[in-house]
């Protein structure tokens, strides 16, 4: 497997040095804080990521107060007892983006979170207990049991919740290929995902860095050298 040192050196040079690079890296949420995430905030983030998928993120951000109001603050129990008419009305609610399937996903994910909370105490506790060296397994569970949480949506959800994982953006995939990982053009097969997981696990063992930071460094080592600011989360690109 390819070593991470040359990737780190390349990203540092492109961003003006190690200090400047470090300022651009995400910080995973400590496990205790992750375990303490309220379930309503998990559902809110799920909803935000689902509505942002294939849409202009800025529009969702601007309307977010309306989302909070329309979905009853994303409180799980009240949403589970809402009648079909409640969800039907939301398809005409101008406070939110009126996308029927995504609105239905909020209802389904409220049930998903409630089920996980019954099994593990809370969704945050479930995430905190899941090992960082098996993101592929966690993404598969999100896709299977959740609604519209497959692909990049699940990856961005984990990042924004603070779980320590990678995002398979165009630049991250290019970096992985450059390091010697053989991947399909669209690496979604279990074979490809396991190879990606193995490489990130090897880099984590080599460097001691969180996988979220490895992913961001990897992205910033290739592709267009974008002018990023500390805290930028709009994508995992260079």
C-alpha positions in Angstrom: 0.0 0.0 0.0 1.1 3.5 -0.7 2.6 5.5 2.1 1.0 8.7 3.3 4.1 10.8 3.8 4.4 12.0 0.2 0.7 12.8 0.1 1.0 14.9 3.2 4.1 16.7 1.8 2.3 17.5 -1.4 -0.8 18.8 0.3 1.4 20.9 2.7 3.3 22.5 -0.2 0.1 23.2 -2.1 -1.5 24.9 0.9 1.5 27.0 1.9 2.9 24.8 4.7 1.9 22.4 7.5 0.4 25.1 9.7 -1.8 26.4 6.9 -2.8 22.8 6.0 -3.6 22.0 9.6 -6.0 24.9 9.8 -8.1 23.4 7.0 -8.6 20.0 8.6 -11.8 18.8 10.2 -11.9 17.7 13.8 -13.9 14.6 14.6 -16.3 14.9 17.5 -14.9 13.3 20.7 -16.6 10.0 21.3 -18.3 11.2 24.5 -19.8 14.1 22.7 -20.8 11.9 19.8 -22.6 9.6 22.2 -24.4 12.5 23.8 -25.9 13.8 20.5 -29.7 14.2 20.9 -31.7 12.1 18.5 -33.5 15.1 17.2 -30.2 16.7 16.1 -29.3 13.5 14.3 -32.6 13.5 12.4 -32.1 17.2 11.6 -28.6 16.5 10.1 -30.0 13.5 8.2 -32.7 15.7 6.8 -30.2 18.5 5.9 -27.9 16.1 4.1 -30.7 14.5 2.2 -32.2 17.8 1.0 -28.7 19.1 0.1 -28.0 16.1 -2.1 -28.3 17.2 -5.8 -29.4 20.7 -4.7 -27.7 24.0 -3.9 -26.6 23.8 -0.3 -26.9 27.5 0.2 -30.6 27.4 -0.5 -31.2 24.7 2.2 -29.1 26.7 4.7 -31.2 29.9 4.0 -34.4 28.0 4.6 -33.3 25.9 7.5 -35.3 27.8 10.2 -38.4 26.9 8.1 -37.3 23.3 8.1 -37.0 23.2 11.9 -40.4 24.7 12.3 -42.1 22.6 9.6 -40.7 19.3 11.0 -41.6 20.1 14.7 -38.0 20.6 15.7 -37.2 17.1 14.5 -38.5 15.7 17.7 -38.7 11.9 17.1 -41.8 10.9 19.2 -44.2 13.6 17.9 -43.2 12.9 14.3 -43.8 9.2 14.7 -47.4 9.9 15.7 -48.2 12.4 12.9 -51.0 11.3 10.6 -50.6 11.0 6.8 -52.3 14.4 6.4 -49.4 16.1 8.2 -46.9 14.8 5.7 -49.1 15.6 2.8 -49.4 19.2 3.9 -45.7 19.5 4.0 -45.5 18.9 0.2 -47.2 22.3 -0.2 -45.3 24.1 2.7 -43.3 27.0 1.3 -41.1 27.1 4.4 -39.2 24.1 3.0 -38.1 22.6 -0.3 -41.2 20.7 -1.5 -39.8 17.4 -2.5 -42.3 14.6 -1.7 -39.8 11.7 -1.6 -37.4 13.6 0.6 -40.2 14.7 2.9 -41.2 11.1 3.2 -37.6 10.2 4.1 -37.9 12.3 7.2 -40.8 10.2 8.5 -38.9 7.0 7.6 -35.7 8.2 9.3 -37.5 9.2 12.4 -38.5 5.5 12.7 -35.0 4.4 11.8 -33.5 6.5 14.6 -36.1 5.4 17.1 -35.3 1.7 16.3 -31.6 2.3 16.7 -32.2 4.2 20.0 -34.2 1.3 21.3 -31.4 -1.1 20.5 -28.4 1.1 21.7 -29.8 3.8 23.9 -29.5 6.6 21.4 -28.3 7.0 17.8 -25.3 8.9 19.1 -24.3 6.1 21.4 -24.6 3.7 18.4 -22.3 5.9 16.3 -19.8 6.3 19.1 -19.6 2.5 19.5 -19.1 1.8 15.8 -15.3 1.2 15.0 -13.7 3.8 12.8 -11.9 1.1 10.8 -15.3 -0.2 9.5 -16.9 2.8 7.8 -17.9 0.6 4.9 -20.1 -1.5 7.2 -21.6 1.6 8.8 -22.5 3.1 5.4 -24.1 -0.2 4.4 -26.3 -0.1 7.5 -27.3 3.5 6.8 -28.2 2.6 3.2 -30.1 -0.5 4.2 -32.1 0.7 7.3 -32.3 4.4 6.6 -34.0 6.3 3.8 -32.0 8.0 1.1 -28.8 7.7 3.1 -26.8 5.7 0.5 -23.7 6.9 -1.4 -22.2 10.3 -0.6 -25.2 11.4 1.5 -24.3 8.8 4.1 -20.6 9.9 4.0 -21.5 13.6 4.4 -23.9 12.7 7.2 -21.2 11.0 9.2 -18.8 13.9 8.6 -21.3 16.6 9.7 -22.2 14.6 12.7 -18.6 14.4 13.6 -18.0 10.6 13.1 -14.4 10.0 12.0 -14.6 8.9 8.4 -13.6 9.6 4.8 -15.6 11.2 1.9 -15.1 9.7 -1.6 -15.0 12.9 -3.6 -13.5 13.0 -7.1 -10.2 14.3 -5.6 -10.0 11.7 -2.9 -10.6 8.9 -5.4 -7.8 10.4 -7.6 -5.5 10.5 -4.6 -6.3 6.8 -3.8 -5.6 5.8 -7.4 -2.3 7.8 -7.4 -1.2 5.9 -4.2 -1.7 2.6 -6.0 -5.2 1.5 -5.0 -6.9 -0.1 -8.0 -10.4 1.3 -8.3 -13.2 1.4 -10.8 -14.1 4.8 -12.2 -17.1 4.9 -9.9 -15.9 2.8 -6.9 -19.1 1.6 -5.4 -18.6 -2.2 -5.4 -17.8 -4.0 -2.2 -14.4 -4.9 -3.6 -13.5 -1.3 -4.2 -14.9 -0.1 -0.9 -13.0 -2.7 1.1 -9.8 -1.7 -0.8 -10.5 2.0 0.1 -11.2 1.1 3.8 -8.0 -0.9 4.0 -5.9 2.0 2.6 -7.4 4.5 5.0 -6.9 2.0 7.9 -3.2 1.6 6.9 -2.7 5.4 6.7 -4.3 5.8 10.1 -1.9 3.3 11.6 1.0 4.9 9.8 0.2 8.5 10.9 -2.0 8.4 13.9 -4.3 10.9 12.2 -8.1 10.7 12.2 -9.5 9.3 8.9 -11.5 12.5 8.4 -8.2 14.4 8.3 -6.5 11.8 6.1 -9.4 12.2 3.7 -9.2 16.0 3.6 -5.4 15.9 3.2 -5.8 13.4 0.4 -8.2 15.7 -1.4 -5.9 18.7 -1.1 -3.0 16.8 -2.5 -4.4 16.6 -6.0 -6.7 18.3 -8.4 -7.3 22.1 -8.6 -5.7 23.9 -5.7 -8.8 25.7 -4.4 -8.7 28.7 -2.0 -10.2 27.1 1.1 -10.9 28.7 4.4 -10.5 27.0 7.8 -13.8 25.2 8.6 -14.9 24.9 4.9 -17.1 21.8 4.6 -18.8 22.3 1.3 -16.9 19.4 -0.3 -13.8 17.2 -0.1 -12.0 18.7 -3.0 -8.5 20.2 -3.3 
